[in-house]
Amino acid sequence: MLVNPITQQPLALPLPQPALITPGLKAITQLPHGLQAQVLTKVMNTAFAVPLAEDEFDFLTGRTIRIGLRDLNANWFVSLNEDNQLLVRLSGEEDASIEGDWLAFLKMATHYCDPDTLFFQRQLSISGDTELGLHVKNLLDSLEIDTLPKPLARSLTLSHHYLTKLAL
């Protein structure tokens, strides 16, 4: 029997398979572009509030990285604005890109799998200015789940538990 790692209560429903999750994520990428960019900007600035306050994103000044979710045909162009806040757009020119399926990004975010392994296995790839791409990868890898806002940290912790149980 599987248990919720946070509440230690039994999980009543079977764990979702990636094939069942993907359509829901695809629906999010179908939001109107303005709304999608606004929501993603808010989520990213909330999630990365600590590293932003510590100027860890300064390397993005005047630069843009594209985050591409291949399986969802989604591209998010992330840059740093003059107020030291992340700005997400859905189109533009990138200096570098990191691409992969959503599950590879989830594995990296939850520390389920070492990012270098994901790149070596070609689940994730960097193109363009590889130094910039590696800087982003290393920053993401260095983030500790417990420094994230509680709802996001709980979601990632539960996702890590799912990945472990599903052995993906």
Chimera marker file (.cmm) of the C-alpha trace (Angstrom):
<marker_set name="trace">
<marker id="1" x="0.000" y="0.000" z="0.000" r="1" g="1" b="0" radius="0.5"/>
<marker id="2" x="1.265" y="3.453" z="-0.886" r="1" g="1" b="0" radius="0.5"/>
<marker id="3" x="1.177" y="6.273" z="1.650" r="1" g="1" b="0" radius="0.5"/>
<marker id="4" x="1.313" y="10.012" z="1.275" r="1" g="1" b="0" radius="0.5"/>
<marker id="5" x="4.858" y="10.976" z="2.410" r="1" g="1" b="0" radius="0.5"/>
<marker id="6" x="3.581" y="14.176" z="3.993" r="1" g="1" b="0" radius="0.5"/>
<marker id="7" x="0.506" y="12.976" z="5.902" r="1" g="1" b="0" radius="0.5"/>
<marker id="8" x="1.548" y="9.313" z="6.201" r="1" g="1" b="0" radius="0.5"/>
<marker id="9" x="-2.056" y="8.423" z="5.261" r="1" g="1" b="0" radius="0.5"/>
<marker id="10" x="-2.811" y="5.652" z="2.751" r="1" g="1" b="0" radius="0.5"/>
<marker id="11" x="-3.307" y="6.837" z="-0.813" r="1" g="1" b="0" radius="0.5"/>
<marker id="12" x="-6.840" y="5.890" z="-1.804" r="1" g="1" b="0" radius="0.5"/>
<marker id="13" x="-6.349" y="6.143" z="-5.553" r="1" g="1" b="0" radius="0.5"/>
<marker id="14" x="-3.815" y="4.424" z="-7.761" r="1" g="1" b="0" radius="0.5"/>
<marker id="15" x="-0.909" y="6.585" z="-8.812" r="1" g="1" b="0" radius="0.5"/>
<marker id="16" x="-1.451" y="8.403" z="-12.104" r="1" g="1" b="0" radius="0.5"/>
<marker id="17" x="0.494" y="7.127" z="-15.058" r="1" g="1" b="0" radius="0.5"/>
<marker id="18" x="2.359" y="9.681" z="-17.203" r="1" g="1" b="0" radius="0.5"/>
<marker id="19" x="0.032" y="8.979" z="-20.142" r="1" g="1" b="0" radius="0.5"/>
<marker id="20" x="-2.872" y="10.175" z="-17.980" r="1" g="1" b="0" radius="0.5"/>
<marker id="21" x="-1.080" y="13.290" z="-16.700" r="1" g="1" b="0" radius="0.5"/>
<marker id="22" x="0.138" y="14.568" z="-20.058" r="1" g="1" b="0" radius="0.5"/>
<marker id="23" x="-3.317" y="15.641" z="-21.398" r="1" g="1" b="0" radius="0.5"/>
<marker id="24" x="-3.881" y="17.768" z="-18.277" r="1" g="1" b="0" radius="0.5"/>
<marker id="25" x="-0.524" y="19.458" z="-18.692" r="1" g="1" b="0" radius="0.5"/>
<marker id="26" x="-1.236" y="19.934" z="-22.383" r="1" g="1" b="0" radius="0.5"/>
<marker id="27" x="-4.438" y="21.767" z="-21.439" r="1" g="1" b="0" radius="0.5"/>
<marker id="28" x="-2.402" y="24.234" z="-19.367" r="1" g="1" b="0" radius="0.5"/>
<marker id="29" x="-0.240" y="24.997" z="-22.383" r="1" g="1" b="0" radius="0.5"/>
<marker id="30" x="-3.412" y="25.792" z="-24.331" r="1" g="1" b="0" radius="0.5"/>
<marker id="31" x="-4.331" y="28.749" z="-22.109" r="1" g="1" b="0" radius="0.5"/>
<marker id="32" x="-4.361" y="32.097" z="-23.913" r="1" g="1" b="0" radius="0.5"/>
<marker id="33" x="-0.746" y="33.221" z="-24.299" r="1" g="1" b="0" radius="0.5"/>
<marker id="34" x="-1.101" y="36.345" z="-22.165" r="1" g="1" b="0" radius="0.5"/>
<marker id="35" x="-2.655" y="34.444" z="-19.279" r="1" g="1" b="0" radius="0.5"/>
<marker id="36" x="-0.202" y="31.549" z="-19.562" r="1" g="1" b="0" radius="0.5"/>
<marker id="37" x="2.800" y="33.918" z="-19.507" r="1" g="1" b="0" radius="0.5"/>
<marker id="38" x="1.348" y="35.846" z="-16.567" r="1" g="1" b="0" radius="0.5"/>
<marker id="39" x="0.699" y="32.695" z="-14.524" r="1" g="1" b="0" radius="0.5"/>
<marker id="40" x="4.122" y="31.214" z="-15.310" r="1" g="1" b="0" radius="0.5"/>
<marker id="41" x="5.859" y="34.488" z="-14.416" r="1" g="1" b="0" radius="0.5"/>
<marker id="42" x="4.084" y="34.575" z="-11.041" r="1" g="1" b="0" radius="0.5"/>
<marker id="43" x="4.802" y="30.911" z="-10.305" r="1" g="1" b="0" radius="0.5"/>
<marker id="44" x="8.500" y="31.190" z="-11.238" r="1" g="1" b="0" radius="0.5"/>
<marker id="45" x="9.057" y="34.367" z="-9.206" r="1" g="1" b="0" radius="0.5"/>
<marker id="46" x="7.371" y="32.763" z="-6.206" r="1" g="1" b="0" radius="0.5"/>
<marker id="47" x="9.264" y="29.496" z="-6.596" r="1" g="1" b="0" radius="0.5"/>
<marker id="48" x="12.633" y="31.203" z="-7.028" r="1" g="1" b="0" radius="0.5"/>
<marker id="49" x="12.138" y="34.072" z="-4.566" r="1" g="1" b="0" radius="0.5"/>
<marker id="50" x="15.148" y="33.080" z="-2.437" r="1" g="1" b="0" radius="0.5"/>
<marker id="51" x="17.706" y="32.743" z="-5.257" r="1" g="1" b="0" radius="0.5"/>
<marker id="52" x="16.338" y="35.921" z="-6.866" r="1" g="1" b="0" radius="0.5"/>
<marker id="53" x="16.804" y="37.819" z="-3.577" r="1" g="1" b="0" radius="0.5"/>
<marker id="54" x="20.361" y="36.463" z="-3.381" r="1" g="1" b="0" radius="0.5"/>
<marker id="55" x="21.070" y="37.670" z="-6.961" r="1" g="1" b="0" radius="0.5"/>
<marker id="56" x="21.677" y="34.096" z="-8.150" r="1" g="1" b="0" radius="0.5"/>
<marker id="57" x="19.884" y="34.847" z="-11.424" r="1" g="1" b="0" radius="0.5"/>
<marker id="58" x="22.109" y="37.818" z="-12.332" r="1" g="1" b="0" radius="0.5"/>
<marker id="59" x="23.686" y="35.719" z="-15.094" r="1" g="1" b="0" radius="0.5"/>
<marker id="60" x="20.362" y="36.131" z="-16.969" r="1" g="1" b="0" radius="0.5"/>
<marker id="61" x="20.718" y="39.920" z="-17.184" r="1" g="1" b="0" radius="0.5"/>
<marker id="62" x="20.272" y="40.770" z="-20.847" r="1" g="1" b="0" radius="0.5"/>
<marker id="63" x="19.964" y="37.052" z="-21.721" r="1" g="1" b="0" radius="0.5"/>
<marker id="64" x="17.093" y="34.687" z="-22.430" r="1" g="1" b="0" radius="0.5"/>
<marker id="65" x="16.861" y="30.951" z="-21.897" r="1" g="1" b="0" radius="0.5"/>
<marker id="66" x="14.179" y="28.877" z="-23.576" r="1" g="1" b="0" radius="0.5"/>
<marker id="67" x="12.680" y="26.020" z="-21.588" r="1" g="1" b="0" radius="0.5"/>
<marker id="68" x="11.164" y="23.573" z="-24.060" r="1" g="1" b="0" radius="0.5"/>
<marker id="69" x="8.784" y="20.772" z="-23.185" r="1" g="1" b="0" radius="0.5"/>
<marker id="70" x="9.042" y="18.611" z="-26.293" r="1" g="1" b="0" radius="0.5"/>
<marker id="71" x="6.129" y="16.290" z="-25.569" r="1" g="1" b="0" radius="0.5"/>
<marker id="72" x="3.792" y="19.208" z="-24.894" r="1" g="1" b="0" radius="0.5"/>
<marker id="73" x="5.070" y="21.401" z="-27.735" r="1" g="1" b="0" radius="0.5"/>
<marker id="74" x="5.537" y="24.211" z="-25.187" r="1" g="1" b="0" radius="0.5"/>
<marker id="75" x="8.308" y="26.804" z="-25.092" r="1" g="1" b="0" radius="0.5"/>
<marker id="76" x="8.855" y="29.322" z="-22.337" r="1" g="1" b="0" radius="0.5"/>
<marker id="77" x="11.384" y="32.115" z="-22.816" r="1" g="1" b="0" radius="0.5"/>
<marker id="78" x="12.725" y="33.221" z="-19.434" r="1" g="1" b="0" radius="0.5"/>
<marker id="79" x="14.726" y="36.384" z="-18.801" r="1" g="1" b="0" radius="0.5"/>
<marker id="80" x="15.469" y="38.734" z="-15.924" r="1" g="1" b="0" radius="0.5"/>
<marker id="81" x="13.852" y="42.179" z="-15.990" r="1" g="1" b="0" radius="0.5"/>
<marker id="82" x="15.242" y="45.437" z="-14.608" r="1" g="1" b="0" radius="0.5"/>
<marker id="83" x="13.441" y="44.822" z="-11.281" r="1" g="1" b="0" radius="0.5"/>
<marker id="84" x="15.393" y="41.555" z="-10.761" r="1" g="1" b="0" radius="0.5"/>
<marker id="85" x="12.281" y="39.501" z="-11.462" r="1" g="1" b="0" radius="0.5"/>
<marker id="86" x="11.917" y="36.617" z="-13.877" r="1" g="1" b="0" radius="0.5"/>
<marker id="87" x="9.832" y="37.333" z="-16.948" r="1" g="1" b="0" radius="0.5"/>
<marker id="88" x="8.257" y="34.509" z="-18.957" r="1" g="1" b="0" radius="0.5"/>
<marker id="89" x="7.210" y="34.957" z="-22.571" r="1" g="1" b="0" radius="0.5"/>
<marker id="90" x="5.894" y="32.353" z="-24.982" r="1" g="1" b="0" radius="0.5"/>
<marker id="91" x="7.970" y="33.470" z="-27.952" r="1" g="1" b="0" radius="0.5"/>
<marker id="92" x="11.172" y="35.316" z="-28.667" r="1" g="1" b="0" radius="0.5"/>
<marker id="93" x="14.859" y="34.876" z="-29.306" r="1" g="1" b="0" radius="0.5"/>
<marker id="94" x="16.917" y="32.713" z="-26.968" r="1" g="1" b="0" radius="0.5"/>
<marker id="95" x="20.588" y="32.700" z="-26.111" r="1" g="1" b="0" radius="0.5"/>
<marker id="96" x="20.356" y="29.087" z="-24.948" r="1" g="1" b="0" radius="0.5"/>
<marker id="97" x="17.740" y="26.410" z="-24.505" r="1" g="1" b="0" radius="0.5"/>
<marker id="98" x="17.109" y="23.420" z="-22.296" r="1" g="1" b="0" radius="0.5"/>
<marker id="99" x="14.691" y="20.896" z="-23.771" r="1" g="1" b="0" radius="0.5"/>
<marker id="100" x="13.132" y="17.634" z="-22.736" r="1" g="1" b="0" radius="0.5"/>
<marker id="101" x="9.865" y="15.922" z="-21.934" r="1" g="1" b="0" radius="0.5"/>
<marker id="102" x="7.973" y="17.178" z="-18.892" r="1" g="1" b="0" radius="0.5"/>
<marker id="103" x="8.814" y="14.007" z="-16.962" r="1" g="1" b="0" radius="0.5"/>
<marker id="104" x="12.574" y="14.665" z="-17.319" r="1" g="1" b="0" radius="0.5"/>
<marker id="105" x="12.100" y="18.157" z="-15.871" r="1" g="1" b="0" radius="0.5"/>
<marker id="106" x="10.052" y="16.677" z="-13.015" r="1" g="1" b="0" radius="0.5"/>
<marker id="107" x="12.827" y="14.171" z="-12.306" r="1" g="1" b="0" radius="0.5"/>
<marker id="108" x="15.352" y="17.034" z="-12.150" r="1" g="1" b="0" radius="0.5"/>
<marker id="109" x="13.132" y="19.283" z="-10.010" r="1" g="1" b="0" radius="0.5"/>
<marker id="110" x="12.463" y="16.539" z="-7.465" r="1" g="1" b="0" radius="0.5"/>
<marker id="111" x="16.110" y="15.393" z="-7.373" r="1" g="1" b="0" radius="0.5"/>
<marker id="112" x="14.807" y="11.959" z="-8.369" r="1" g="1" b="0" radius="0.5"/>
<marker id="113" x="17.542" y="11.767" z="-10.969" r="1" g="1" b="0" radius="0.5"/>
<marker id="114" x="20.851" y="13.583" z="-11.289" r="1" g="1" b="0" radius="0.5"/>
<marker id="115" x="20.597" y="16.222" z="-14.053" r="1" g="1" b="0" radius="0.5"/>
<marker id="116" x="23.875" y="15.078" z="-15.602" r="1" g="1" b="0" radius="0.5"/>
<marker id="117" x="22.375" y="11.595" z="-15.978" r="1" g="1" b="0" radius="0.5"/>
<marker id="118" x="19.308" y="13.089" z="-17.676" r="1" g="1" b="0" radius="0.5"/>
<marker id="119" x="21.557" y="14.950" z="-20.117" r="1" g="1" b="0" radius="0.5"/>
<marker id="120" x="23.793" y="11.919" z="-20.681" r="1" g="1" b="0" radius="0.5"/>
<marker id="121" x="20.710" y="9.793" z="-21.425" r="1" g="1" b="0" radius="0.5"/>
<marker id="122" x="19.494" y="12.563" z="-23.777" r="1" g="1" b="0" radius="0.5"/>
<marker id="123" x="16.294" y="13.035" z="-21.794" r="1" g="1" b="0" radius="0.5"/>
<marker id="124" x="17.330" y="16.688" z="-21.493" r="1" g="1" b="0" radius="0.5"/>
<marker id="125" x="19.478" y="18.667" z="-23.914" r="1" g="1" b="0" radius="0.5"/>
<marker id="126" x="21.161" y="22.063" z="-23.987" r="1" g="1" b="0" radius="0.5"/>
<marker id="127" x="21.738" y="24.077" z="-27.141" r="1" g="1" b="0" radius="0.5"/>
<marker id="128" x="22.931" y="27.560" z="-27.975" r="1" g="1" b="0" radius="0.5"/>
<marker id="129" x="25.183" y="29.175" z="-25.365" r="1" g="1" b="0" radius="0.5"/>
<marker id="130" x="25.990" y="26.006" z="-23.444" r="1" g="1" b="0" radius="0.5"/>
<marker id="131" x="27.695" y="27.952" z="-20.648" r="1" g="1" b="0" radius="0.5"/>
<marker id="132" x="24.412" y="29.780" z="-19.993" r="1" g="1" b="0" radius="0.5"/>
<marker id="133" x="22.444" y="26.528" z="-20.228" r="1" g="1" b="0" radius="0.5"/>
<marker id="134" x="24.791" y="24.797" z="-17.779" r="1" g="1" b="0" radius="0.5"/>
<marker id="135" x="24.516" y="27.745" z="-15.394" r="1" g="1" b="0" radius="0.5"/>
<marker id="136" x="20.719" y="27.355" z="-15.394" r="1" g="1" b="0" radius="0.5"/>
<marker id="137" x="20.996" y="23.567" z="-14.964" r="1" g="1" b="0" radius="0.5"/>
<marker id="138" x="23.403" y="23.954" z="-12.033" r="1" g="1" b="0" radius="0.5"/>
<marker id="139" x="21.205" y="26.577" z="-10.375" r="1" g="1" b="0" radius="0.5"/>
<marker id="140" x="18.132" y="24.365" z="-10.699" r="1" g="1" b="0" radius="0.5"/>
<marker id="141" x="20.070" y="21.388" z="-9.370" r="1" g="1" b="0" radius="0.5"/>
<marker id="142" x="21.306" y="23.363" z="-6.356" r="1" g="1" b="0" radius="0.5"/>
<marker id="143" x="17.818" y="24.376" z="-5.223" r="1" g="1" b="0" radius="0.5"/>
<marker id="144" x="16.589" y="22.607" z="-2.133" r="1" g="1" b="0" radius="0.5"/>
<marker id="145" x="12.935" y="21.627" z="-2.099" r="1" g="1" b="0" radius="0.5"/>
<marker id="146" x="12.510" y="22.856" z="1.485" r="1" g="1" b="0" radius="0.5"/>
<marker id="147" x="13.422" y="26.425" z="0.432" r="1" g="1" b="0" radius="0.5"/>
<marker id="148" x="10.505" y="26.560" z="-2.011" r="1" g="1" b="0" radius="0.5"/>
<marker id="149" x="7.028" y="27.809" z="-1.080" r="1" g="1" b="0" radius="0.5"/>
<marker id="150" x="5.246" y="25.120" z="0.923" r="1" g="1" b="0" radius="0.5"/>
<marker id="151" x="2.598" y="24.139" z="-1.676" r="1" g="1" b="0" radius="0.5"/>
<marker id="152" x="5.260" y="23.720" z="-4.361" r="1" g="1" b="0" radius="0.5"/>
<marker id="153" x="7.583" y="21.864" z="-1.987" r="1" g="1" b="0" radius="0.5"/>
<marker id="154" x="4.761" y="19.483" z="-1.021" r="1" g="1" b="0" radius="0.5"/>
<marker id="155" x="3.881" y="18.876" z="-4.665" r="1" g="1" b="0" radius="0.5"/>
<marker id="156" x="7.484" y="18.097" z="-5.545" r="1" g="1" b="0" radius="0.5"/>
<marker id="157" x="7.908" y="15.830" z="-2.520" r="1" g="1" b="0" radius="0.5"/>
<marker id="158" x="4.774" y="13.902" z="-3.430" r="1" g="1" b="0" radius="0.5"/>
<marker id="159" x="5.895" y="13.773" z="-7.081" r="1" g="1" b="0" radius="0.5"/>
<marker id="160" x="9.243" y="12.332" z="-5.989" r="1" g="1" b="0" radius="0.5"/>
<marker id="161" x="7.356" y="9.671" z="-4.034" r="1" g="1" b="0" radius="0.5"/>
<marker id="162" x="5.239" y="8.872" z="-7.119" r="1" g="1" b="0" radius="0.5"/>
<marker id="163" x="8.307" y="8.613" z="-9.330" r="1" g="1" b="0" radius="0.5"/>
<marker id="164" x="9.921" y="6.255" z="-6.834" r="1" g="1" b="0" radius="0.5"/>
<marker id="165" x="6.852" y="4.021" z="-6.602" r="1" g="1" b="0" radius="0.5"/>
<marker id="166" x="6.355" y="4.008" z="-10.369" r="1" g="1" b="0" radius="0.5"/>
<marker id="167" x="10.102" y="3.476" z="-10.914" r="1" g="1" b="0" radius="0.5"/>
<marker id="168" x="10.147" y="5.847" z="-13.875" r="1" g="1" b="0" radius="0.5"/>
<link id1="1" id2="2" r="1" g="1" b="0" radius="0.2"/>
<link id1="2" id2="3" r="1" g="1" b="0" radius="0.2"/>
<link id1="3" id2="4" r="1" g="1" b="0" radius="0.2"/>
<link id1="4" id2="5" r="1" g="1" b="0" radius="0.2"/>
<link id1="5" id2="6" r="1" g="1" b="0" radius="0.2"/>
<link id1="6" id2="7" r="1" g="1" b="0" radius="0.2"/>
<link id1="7" id2="8" r="1" g="1" b="0" radius="0.2"/>
<link id1="8" id2="9" r="1" g="1" b="0" radius="0.2"/>
<link id1="9" id2="10" r="1" g="1" b="0" radius="0.2"/>
<link id1="10" id2="11" r="1" g="1" b="0" radius="0.2"/>
<link id1="11" id2="12" r="1" g="1" b="0" radius="0.2"/>
<link id1="12" id2="13" r="1" g="1" b="0" radius="0.2"/>
<link id1="13" id2="14" r="1" g="1" b="0" radius="0.2"/>
<link id1="14" id2="15" r="1" g="1" b="0" radius="0.2"/>
<link id1="15" id2="16" r="1" g="1" b="0" radius="0.2"/>
<link id1="16" id2="17" r="1" g="1" b="0" radius="0.2"/>
<link id1="17" id2="18" r="1" g="1" b="0" radius="0.2"/>
<link id1="18" id2="19" r="1" g="1" b="0" radius="0.2"/>
<link id1="19" id2="20" r="1" g="1" b="0" radius="0.2"/>
<link id1="20" id2="21" r="1" g="1" b="0" radius="0.2"/>
<link id1="21" id2="22" r="1" g="1" b="0" radius="0.2"/>
<link id1="22" id2="23" r="1" g="1" b="0" radius="0.2"/>
<link id1="23" id2="24" r="1" g="1" b="0" radius="0.2"/>
<link id1="24" id2="25" r="1" g="1" b="0" radius="0.2"/>
<link id1="25" id2="26" r="1" g="1" b="0" radius="0.2"/>
<link id1="26" id2="27" r="1" g="1" b="0" radius="0.2"/>
<link id1="27" id2="28" r="1" g="1" b="0" radius="0.2"/>
<link id1="28" id2="29" r="1" g="1" b="0" radius="0.2"/>
<link id1="29" id2="30" r="1" g="1" b="0" radius="0.2"/>
<link id1="30" id2="31" r="1" g="1" b="0" radius="0.2"/>
<link id1="31" id2="32" r="1" g="1" b="0" radius="0.2"/>
<link id1="32" id2="33" r="1" g="1" b="0" radius="0.2"/>
<link id1="33" id2="34" r="1" g="1" b="0" radius="0.2"/>
<link id1="34" id2="35" r="1" g="1" b="0" radius="0.2"/>
<link id1="35" id2="36" r="1" g="1" b="0" radius="0.2"/>
<link id1="36" id2="37" r="1" g="1" b="0" radius="0.2"/>
<link id1="37" id2="38" r="1" g="1" b="0" radius="0.2"/>
<link id1="38" id2="39" r="1" g="1" b="0" radius="0.2"/>
<link id1="39" id2="40" r="1" g="1" b="0" radius="0.2"/>
<link id1="40" id2="41" r="1" g="1" b="0" radius="0.2"/>
<link id1="41" id2="42" r="1" g="1" b="0" radius="0.2"/>
<link id1="42" id2="43" r="1" g="1" b="0" radius="0.2"/>
<link id1="43" id2="44" r="1" g="1" b="0" radius="0.2"/>
<link id1="44" id2="45" r="1" g="1" b="0" radius="0.2"/>
<link id1="45" id2="46" r="1" g="1" b="0" radius="0.2"/>
<link id1="46" id2="47" r="1" g="1" b="0" radius="0.2"/>
<link id1="47" id2="48" r="1" g="1" b="0" radius="0.2"/>
<link id1="48" id2="49" r="1" g="1" b="0" radius="0.2"/>
<link id1="49" id2="50" r="1" g="1" b="0" radius="0.2"/>
<link id1="50" id2="51" r="1" g="1" b="0" radius="0.2"/>
<link id1="51" id2="52" r="1" g="1" b="0" radius="0.2"/>
<link id1="52" id2="53" r="1" g="1" b="0" radius="0.2"/>
<link id1="53" id2="54" r="1" g="1" b="0" radius="0.2"/>
<link id1="54" id2="55" r="1" g="1" b="0" radius="0.2"/>
<link id1="55" id2="56" r="1" g="1" b="0" radius="0.2"/>
<link id1="56" id2="57" r="1" g="1" b="0" radius="0.2"/>
<link id1="57" id2="58" r="1" g="1" b="0" radius="0.2"/>
<link id1="58" id2="59" r="1" g="1" b="0" radius="0.2"/>
<link id1="59" id2="60" r="1" g="1" b="0" radius="0.2"/>
<link id1="60" id2="61" r="1" g="1" b="0" radius="0.2"/>
<link id1="61" id2="62" r="1" g="1" b="0" radius="0.2"/>
<link id1="62" id2="63" r="1" g="1" b="0" radius="0.2"/>
<link id1="63" id2="64" r="1" g="1" b="0" radius="0.2"/>
<link id1="64" id2="65" r="1" g="1" b="0" radius="0.2"/>
<link id1="65" id2="66" r="1" g="1" b="0" radius="0.2"/>
<link id1="66" id2="67" r="1" g="1" b="0" radius="0.2"/>
<link id1="67" id2="68" r="1" g="1" b="0" radius="0.2"/>
<link id1="68" id2="69" r="1" g="1" b="0" radius="0.2"/>
<link id1="69" id2="70" r="1" g="1" b="0" radius="0.2"/>
<link id1="70" id2="71" r="1" g="1" b="0" radius="0.2"/>
<link id1="71" id2="72" r="1" g="1" b="0" radius="0.2"/>
<link id1="72" id2="73" r="1" g="1" b="0" radius="0.2"/>
<link id1="73" id2="74" r="1" g="1" b="0" radius="0.2"/>
<link id1="74" id2="75" r="1" g="1" b="0" radius="0.2"/>
<link id1="75" id2="76" r="1" g="1" b="0" radius="0.2"/>
<link id1="76" id2="77" r="1" g="1" b="0" radius="0.2"/>
<link id1="77" id2="78" r="1" g="1" b="0" radius="0.2"/>
<link id1="78" id2="79" r="1" g="1" b="0" radius="0.2"/>
<link id1="79" id2="80" r="1" g="1" b="0" radius="0.2"/>
<link id1="80" id2="81" r="1" g="1" b="0" radius="0.2"/>
<link id1="81" id2="82" r="1" g="1" b="0" radius="0.2"/>
<link id1="82" id2="83" r="1" g="1" b="0" radius="0.2"/>
<link id1="83" id2="84" r="1" g="1" b="0" radius="0.2"/>
<link id1="84" id2="85" r="1" g="1" b="0" radius="0.2"/>
<link id1="85" id2="86" r="1" g="1" b="0" radius="0.2"/>
<link id1="86" id2="87" r="1" g="1" b="0" radius="0.2"/>
<link id1="87" id2="88" r="1" g="1" b="0" radius="0.2"/>
<link id1="88" id2="89" r="1" g="1" b="0" radius="0.2"/>
<link id1="89" id2="90" r="1" g="1" b="0" radius="0.2"/>
<link id1="90" id2="91" r="1" g="1" b="0" radius="0.2"/>
<link id1="91" id2="92" r="1" g="1" b="0" radius="0.2"/>
<link id1="92" id2="93" r="1" g="1" b="0" radius="0.2"/>
<link id1="93" id2="94" r="1" g="1" b="0" radius="0.2"/>
<link id1="94" id2="95" r="1" g="1" b="0" radius="0.2"/>
<link id1="95" id2="96" r="1" g="1" b="0" radius="0.2"/>
<link id1="96" id2="97" r="1" g="1" b="0" radius="0.2"/>
<link id1="97" id2="98" r="1" g="1" b="0" radius="0.2"/>
<link id1="98" id2="99" r="1" g="1" b="0" radius="0.2"/>
<link id1="99" id2="100" r="1" g="1" b="0" radius="0.2"/>
<link id1="100" id2="101" r="1" g="1" b="0" radius="0.2"/>
<link id1="101" id2="102" r="1" g="1" b="0" radius="0.2"/>
<link id1="102" id2="103" r="1" g="1" b="0" radius="0.2"/>
<link id1="103" id2="104" r="1" g="1" b="0" radius="0.2"/>
<link id1="104" id2="105" r="1" g="1" b="0" radius="0.2"/>
<link id1="105" id2="106" r="1" g="1" b="0" radius="0.2"/>
<link id1="106" id2="107" r="1" g="1" b="0" radius="0.2"/>
<link id1="107" id2="108" r="1" g="1" b="0" radius="0.2"/>
<link id1="108" id2="109" r="1" g="1" b="0" radius="0.2"/>
<link id1="109" id2="110" r="1" g="1" b="0" radius="0.2"/>
<link id1="110" id2="111" r="1" g="1" b="0" radius="0.2"/>
<link id1="111" id2="112" r="1" g="1" b="0" radius="0.2"/>
<link id1="112" id2="113" r="1" g="1" b="0" radius="0.2"/>
<link id1="113" id2="114" r="1" g="1" b="0" radius="0.2"/>
<link id1="114" id2="115" r="1" g="1" b="0" radius="0.2"/>
<link id1="115" id2="116" r="1" g="1" b="0" radius="0.2"/>
<link id1="116" id2="117" r="1" g="1" b="0" radius="0.2"/>
<link id1="117" id2="118" r="1" g="1" b="0" radius="0.2"/>
<link id1="118" id2="119" r="1" g="1" b="0" radius="0.2"/>
<link id1="119" id2="120" r="1" g="1" b="0" radius="0.2"/>
<link id1="120" id2="121" r="1" g="1" b="0" radius="0.2"/>
<link id1="121" id2="122" r="1" g="1" b="0" radius="0.2"/>
<link id1="122" id2="123" r="1" g="1" b="0" radius="0.2"/>
<link id1="123" id2="124" r="1" g="1" b="0" radius="0.2"/>
<link id1="124" id2="125" r="1" g="1" b="0" radius="0.2"/>
<link id1="125" id2="126" r="1" g="1" b="0" radius="0.2"/>
<link id1="126" id2="127" r="1" g="1" b="0" radius="0.2"/>
<link id1="127" id2="128" r="1" g="1" b="0" radius="0.2"/>
<link id1="128" id2="129" r="1" g="1" b="0" radius="0.2"/>
<link id1="129" id2="130" r="1" g="1" b="0" radius="0.2"/>
<link id1="130" id2="131" r="1" g="1" b="0" radius="0.2"/>
<link id1="131" id2="132" r="1" g="1" b="0" radius="0.2"/>
<link id1="132" id2="133" r="1" g="1" b="0" radius="0.2"/>
<link id1="133" id2="134" r="1" g="1" b="0" radius="0.2"/>
<link id1="134" id2="135" r="1" g="1" b="0" radius="0.2"/>
<link id1="135" id2="136" r="1" g="1" b="0" radius="0.2"/>
<link id1="136" id2="137" r="1" g="1" b="0" radius="0.2"/>
<link id1="137" id2="138" r="1" g="1" b="0" radius="0.2"/>
<link id1="138" id2="139" r="1" g="1" b="0" radius="0.2"/>
<link id1="139" id2="140" r="1" g="1" b="0" radius="0.2"/>
<link id1="140" id2="141" r="1" g="1" b="0" radius="0.2"/>
<link id1="141" id2="142" r="1" g="1" b="0" radius="0.2"/>
<link id1="142" id2="143" r="1" g="1" b="0" radius="0.2"/>
<link id1="143" id2="144" r="1" g="1" b="0" radius="0.2"/>
<link id1="144" id2="145" r="1" g="1" b="0" radius="0.2"/>
<link id1="145" id2="146" r="1" g="1" b="0" radius="0.2"/>
<link id1="146" id2="147" r="1" g="1" b="0" radius="0.2"/>
<link id1="147" id2="148" r="1" g="1" b="0" radius="0.2"/>
<link id1="148" id2="149" r="1" g="1" b="0" radius="0.2"/>
<link id1="149" id2="150" r="1" g="1" b="0" radius="0.2"/>
<link id1="150" id2="151" r="1" g="1" b="0" radius="0.2"/>
<link id1="151" id2="152" r="1" g="1" b="0" radius="0.2"/>
<link id1="152" id2="153" r="1" g="1" b="0" radius="0.2"/>
<link id1="153" id2="154" r="1" g="1" b="0" radius="0.2"/>
<link id1="154" id2="155" r="1" g="1" b="0" radius="0.2"/>
<link id1="155" id2="156" r="1" g="1" b="0" radius="0.2"/>
<link id1="156" id2="157" r="1" g="1" b="0" radius="0.2"/>
<link id1="157" id2="158" r="1" g="1" b="0" radius="0.2"/>
<link id1="158" id2="159" r="1" g="1" b="0" radius="0.2"/>
<link id1="159" id2="160" r="1" g="1" b="0" radius="0.2"/>
<link id1="160" id2="161" r="1" g="1" b="0" radius="0.2"/>
<link id1="161" id2="162" r="1" g="1" b="0" radius="0.2"/>
<link id1="162" id2="163" r="1" g="1" b="0" radius="0.2"/>
<link id1="163" id2="164" r="1" g="1" b="0" radius="0.2"/>
<link id1="164" id2="165" r="1" g="1" b="0" radius="0.2"/>
<link id1="165" id2="166" r="1" g="1" b="0" radius="0.2"/>
<link id1="166" id2="167" r="1" g="1" b="0" radius="0.2"/>
<link id1="167" id2="168" r="1" g="1" b="0" radius="0.2"/>
</marker_set>
